[in-house]
Amino acid sequence: MQDMGESCPFAFNFDERSFKAGDIVSYRVEGLADFPFVGTLIEVHDDHVVISADPKDAASRMRATRESRPLVAAGDAL
């Protein structure tokens, strides 16, 4: 879409050192190559994060690695 003169509607945080709850991140799901997903960080821990595709839905929370583009296990993806 950016080639069509439109800008991305999301402002991603790709710096895992500065992650905080509420940040929007691009995350990956195991087995889906590098297909990008968008989520909101709900929790940030030293060794992992909790991401939600819909922060208002407690059932949509997924544990992920803490790296620039967090990785969600395929079994945990919604």
C-alpha positions as CSV (number, residue, x, y, z in Angstrom):
1,M,0.0,0.0,0.0
2,Q,2.9,2.4,0.6
3,D,3.7,2.2,-3.2
4,M,0.2,3.6,-3.8
5,G,0.9,6.8,-1.8
6,E,-0.6,5.5,1.4
7,S,1.4,5.2,4.6
8,C,1.2,2.4,7.1
9,P,-1.6,2.9,9.7
10,F,0.5,1.4,12.5
11,A,3.6,2.7,14.4
12,F,5.5,-0.4,15.4
13,N,8.1,-0.8,18.1
14,F,10.9,-3.0,16.9
15,D,13.2,-2.4,19.9
16,E,12.7,-5.3,22.3
17,R,14.7,-3.4,24.9
18,S,12.2,-0.6,25.1
19,F,9.0,-2.8,24.9
20,K,6.2,-1.7,27.2
21,A,2.6,-2.6,27.6
22,G,0.4,-0.9,25.0
23,D,3.1,-0.9,22.3
24,I,2.0,-2.2,18.8
25,V,4.3,-4.8,17.4
26,S,4.7,-6.9,14.3
27,Y,4.9,-10.6,15.3
28,R,5.4,-13.9,13.6
29,V,3.8,-17.3,14.1
30,E,5.9,-20.5,13.9
31,G,5.4,-22.3,10.6
32,L,4.0,-19.3,8.7
33,A,7.4,-18.1,7.4
34,D,7.7,-14.4,8.0
35,F,4.1,-13.5,7.4
36,P,3.5,-10.4,9.5
37,F,0.8,-10.1,12.2
38,V,-0.1,-7.0,14.2
39,G,-0.6,-7.2,18.0
40,T,-0.5,-5.1,21.1
41,L,1.8,-5.9,24.0
42,I,-0.2,-6.7,27.1
43,E,2.6,-7.8,29.4
44,V,6.4,-7.5,29.1
45,H,8.7,-9.8,31.0
46,D,12.5,-10.3,30.9
47,D,12.3,-13.4,28.7
48,H,8.9,-13.2,27.0
49,V,6.0,-11.0,26.2
50,V,2.2,-11.4,26.0
51,I,0.6,-10.2,22.8
52,S,-3.1,-9.7,22.0
53,A,-4.6,-9.3,18.6
54,D,-7.6,-7.7,20.4
55,P,-6.6,-6.1,23.8
56,K,-10.2,-6.0,24.9
57,D,-10.5,-9.8,24.5
58,A,-8.7,-11.6,27.3
59,A,-9.0,-14.9,25.3
60,S,-6.8,-13.5,22.5
61,R,-3.6,-13.4,24.6
62,M,-0.5,-15.2,23.3
63,R,2.9,-15.8,24.9
64,A,5.8,-14.9,22.5
65,T,9.5,-14.5,22.6
66,R,11.0,-11.1,23.4
67,E,12.8,-10.0,20.3
68,S,12.3,-7.3,17.7
69,R,9.6,-9.3,15.9
70,P,8.2,-11.7,18.6
71,L,7.6,-15.3,17.7
72,V,4.4,-17.0,18.8
73,A,4.3,-20.8,18.9
74,A,1.8,-22.2,16.3
75,G,-0.2,-23.9,19.0
76,D,-0.7,-20.6,20.9
77,A,-1.7,-18.6,17.8
78,L,-5.4,-17.8,17.5
